[in-house]
Amino acid sequence: MDILGDGIYETEDAALQFPTAADTNYDRLVVGNDRATAFGQIDPIATATNNLEIKKNQDSGKCDCCPVTGEGTESCHDCCVKLNYEDITVGDRTATAFGFAAATNNVKIVTNQQ
């Protein structure tokens, strides 16, 4: 990611503009392709399994508020202006079974943004 300034961020596919006064967090996660193949006989049964579990937390930072009264408040920005941008891309997941065999794909994505 290239930061162009004034809250403009450029990625491979797009350019995004965020408020410059915001606590900003941009996160990108790319998972490639996954393949599993099982060739089974009568006993035991072969199994092709793809398991993918992504657990992700994202926090754009602490809220620092300006005092309501006092000097210097004219330069303050809004309190707790936060921006979390999350981009998760998961590739092709293929599980194939031949003969006396089984195939499963399990995908679980859990994200938390603060």
Secondary structure, DSSP 4 states (H G I P E B T S, - for coil): -EEEETTEEE-SS-EEE--TTSEEEEEEEEE--EEEEEEE-SSSPEEEEEEEEEEEEE------PPPSSSTTGGG---TT-EEEEEEEEE--EEEEEEESEEEEEEEEEEEEE-
